[in-house]
């Protein structure tokens, strides 16, 4: 099983809060506390900055974990892998062909033109919440009438770089996680750009852990999403218009990516606003995202 790097807090601490520290799942029932194991990685950012050396030390500690460093999973709360306030949260819009087409259909466009370059935007770092945390129902408060979901493979940057060549992108990636780009669609259109509709409180569920890049080839893996056990999205990362190398290349032109930066790589077709009739998220819904080789990210709406 792949190494699953987690950020956790003592049982009962608020999701995403409390004295969070770094660790790894030893199995489905225990967490290795890095600090208690004598590893110099109290926080996930230290693991990321430590790179290959840190991963080697972690794997050695996991091979013979000290009893005092093993915690039952039932006694901890998993936080977002990089808790808020996270570093930069970069996003790519319209990066799956069928998602471009379904969005155009809602605007009466029948002949879709694919983007010639990646379309970047950001989500505010404080939007990040953990696996299991509740996505606020901003529709119930009247903020938006179109609260929607977007399943996304997410890059965790490991090594700083500027003007990164596409073929060198993997050298700068620490690992992979899952994110949900929750969106107020009407706000996205009202303000003429995407930031406002993408940065509502709690609009970036992320996790539940990070899989190191050397343990997963993410170029062609399944990405799926369900709402209340109804499958809404199902695709593969090989269907991206701009692959990970191109995303890293274009984003880093004249701009330095740094360890811990997060890059959400776009969502496939099947979003709620493009359904007939359209479907929005509401209190009581449960959104589950599964990405092959990583795991599942599950969040209720309320």
VEXKE-497348 format. One line per 10 residues: number of its first residue (from 1); their letters; for each residue x, y negated, z negated of C-alpha. Coordinates in pm, whole numbers, plus 50000, padded with zeros to 5 digits. Layout:
<pts>
NUM	a	X,Y,Z  ...
</pts>
This chain:
<pts>
1	xxxxxxxxxx	50000,50000,50000  50122,49650,50083  50258,49424,49811  49971,49208,49683  50095,48888,49520  49848,48720,49286  49807,48418,49067  49616,48504,48752  49493,48350,48427  49394,48508,48094
11	xxxxxxxxxx	49051,48666,48085  48777,48412,48028  48966,48116,48175  48777,47924,48443  48835,48056,48794  49124,47864,48939  49210,47711,48602  49381,47799,48276  49751,47874,48230  49791,48042,48568
21	xxxxxxxxxx	50102,48247,48642  50234,48469,48918  50216,48845,48938  50141,49141,49160  49888,49422,49158  50057,49742,49049  49751,49941,49145  49379,49878,49146  49374,49844,48768  49686,49659,48654
31	xxxxxxxxxx	49879,49338,48714  50254,49294,48670  50323,48964,48493  50646,48839,48653  50746,48617,48361  50693,48899,48110  50897,49128,48336  51191,48888,48311  51158,48758,48666  51222,48383,48718
41	xxxxxxxxxx	50896,48333,48904  50634,48191,48672  50436,48034,48956  50357,48143,49310  50540,47847,49461  50860,47979,49298  50802,48318,49459  50752,48156,49799  51060,47939,49765  51258,48246,49655
51	xxxxxxxxxx	51176,48418,49984  51334,48754,50062  51545,48751,49744  51235,48704,49530  51045,48979,49711  51337,49218,49664  51349,49148,49290  50971,49186,49259  50971,49520,49439  51250,49646,49212
61	xxxxxxxxxx	51056,49541,48902  50743,49711,49032  50929,50039,49081  50986,50062,48704  50751,49811,48541  50803,49738,48173  50502,49829,47960  50501,49481,47803  50462,49323,48148  50164,49531,48257
71	xxxxxxxxxx	49820,49379,48205  49484,49546,48270  49312,49376,48562  48999,49364,48347  49178,49125,48109  49278,48864,48367  49106,48636,48616  49243,48611,48968  49292,48250,49076  49349,48124,49429
81	xxxxxxxxxx	49697,48250,49527  49822,47891,49535  49593,47721,49281  49461,47373,49329  49589,47124,49375  49744,47330,49652  49997,47197,49896  49877,47088,50237  49582,47279,50380  49608,47254,50758
91	xxxxxxxxxx	49341,47397,50989  49298,47478,51356  48960,47415,51517  48805,47589,51819  49072,47859,51840  48863,48158,51954  48715,48151,52305  48371,48282,52206  48348,48036,51916  48418,47749,52159
101	xxxxxxxxxx	48139,47879,52384  47883,47915,52105  47956,47563,51982  47916,47423,52330  47581,47600,52373  47443,47413,52071  47523,47089,52256  47380,47205,52588  47719,47266,52750  47715,47578,52968
111	xxxxxxxxxx	48064,47567,53120  48305,47564,52828  48650,47416,52873  48911,47566,52643  49138,47334,52444  49471,47268,52612  49642,47217,52278  49559,47326,51921  49310,47095,51751  49439,47024,51401
121	xxxxxxxxxx	49262,46884,51096  49300,46918,50721  49096,47013,50419  49159,46829,50094  49381,47045,49868  49133,47022,49581  48874,47210,49789  49056,47538,49717  48871,47784,49493  48934,48146,49402
131	xxxxxxxxxx	48793,48479,49510  48474,48523,49308  48426,48152,49242  48096,47991,49339  48070,47784,49656  47862,47477,49561  47529,47460,49742  47569,47111,49881  47246,47163,50073  47050,47179,49749
141	xxxxxxxxxx	47182,46836,49651  47095,46684,49987  47456,46620,50085  47429,46840,50393  47151,47022,50575  47393,47260,50748  47624,47436,50505  47812,47695,50710  48090,47957,50679  48405,48035,50880
151	xxxxxxxxxx	48626,48341,50824  48994,48263,50883  49331,48434,50869  49557,48196,50680  49933,48146,50705  50142,48078,50395  50451,47885,50501  50771,48016,50344  51067,47830,50492  51069,47461,50574
161	xxxxxxxxxx	51099,47374,50939  51052,47104,51200  51015,47153,51576  50979,47528,51526  51005,47730,51848  50713,47973,51901  50947,48272,51897  51090,48159,51561  50757,48111,51386  50766,48434,51187
171	xxxxxxxxxx	51096,48328,51032  50906,48044,50864  50605,48246,50743  50608,48384,50391  50281,48572,50411  49912,48593,50486  49591,48538,50295  49219,48485,50370  49020,48162,50360  48662,48051,50424
181	xxxxxxxxxx	48638,47713,50598  48301,47617,50448  48162,47325,50649  47885,47067,50637  47806,47074,51011  47594,46760,51015  47864,46568,50829  48122,46699,51074  47926,46540,51358  47801,46232,51174
191	xxxxxxxxxx	48145,46093,51097  48300,46168,51436  48585,46374,51292  48606,46693,51089  48771,46599,50759  48460,46483,50570  48244,46781,50667  48530,47018,50585  48634,46874,50248  48329,46908,50028
201	xxxxxxxxxx	48404,47029,49675  48461,47404,49664  48466,47435,50042  48786,47640,50070  48757,47980,49900  49095,48150,49933  49257,48477,49834  49239,48710,49665  49616,48753,49714  49906,48704,49953
211	xxxxxxxxxx	50049,48985,50164  50415,48921,50257  50474,48871,50628  50723,49157,50642  50446,49398,50543  50179,49301,50797  50177,49236,51170  49884,48995,51192  49887,48956,51570  49597,49198,51629
221	xxxxxxxxxx	49395,49271,51317  49022,49278,51254  48852,48976,51095  48489,49007,50979  48233,48820,50771  47904,48917,50610  47631,48709,50445  47424,48919,50207  47556,49237,50373  47451,49116,50720
231	xxxxxxxxxx	47751,49106,50951  47782,48766,51113  48139,48757,51246  48352,49039,51388  48658,48984,51604  49033,49033,51618  49316,48787,51572  49447,48879,51919  49153,48680,52056  49295,48350,51934
241	xxxxxxxxxx	49346,48094,52210  49667,47975,52041  49854,48249,51857  50047,48200,51536  50367,48110,51719  50196,47835,51918  50017,47704,51610  50341,47676,51411  50522,47522,51708  50272,47247,51782
251	xxxxxxxxxx	50203,47161,51418  50573,47128,51339  50661,46895,51629  50815,46593,51460  50658,46712,51134  50815,46920,50858  50625,47221,50730  50722,47308,50374  50705,47616,50149  50354,47670,50018
261	xxxxxxxxxx	50180,47483,50298  49870,47668,50417  49755,47692,50778  49407,47824,50854  49415,47965,51207  49055,47921,51327  48734,48122,51315  48572,48362,51563  48217,48347,51697  47914,48414,51479
271	xxxxxxxxxx	47886,48099,51268  47548,48019,51121  47468,47694,51302  47501,47865,51642  47256,48145,51560  46901,48147,51699  46741,48033,51478  47030,47865,51293  47118,48005,50952  47262,47796,50667
281	xxxxxxxxxx	47417,47899,50338  47197,47856,50030  47192,47937,49661  47191,48311,49603  47382,48401,49919  47701,48606,49894  47971,48561,50158  48225,48840,50212  48523,48816,50445  48741,49115,50529
291	xxxxxxxxxx	49072,49087,50712  49242,49411,50808  49559,49475,50610  49485,49202,50356  49159,49277,50176  48830,49108,50097  48739,48757,49985  48393,48741,49823  48213,48430,49698  47855,48358,49591
301	xx	47677,48033,49676  47508,47839,49400
</pts>
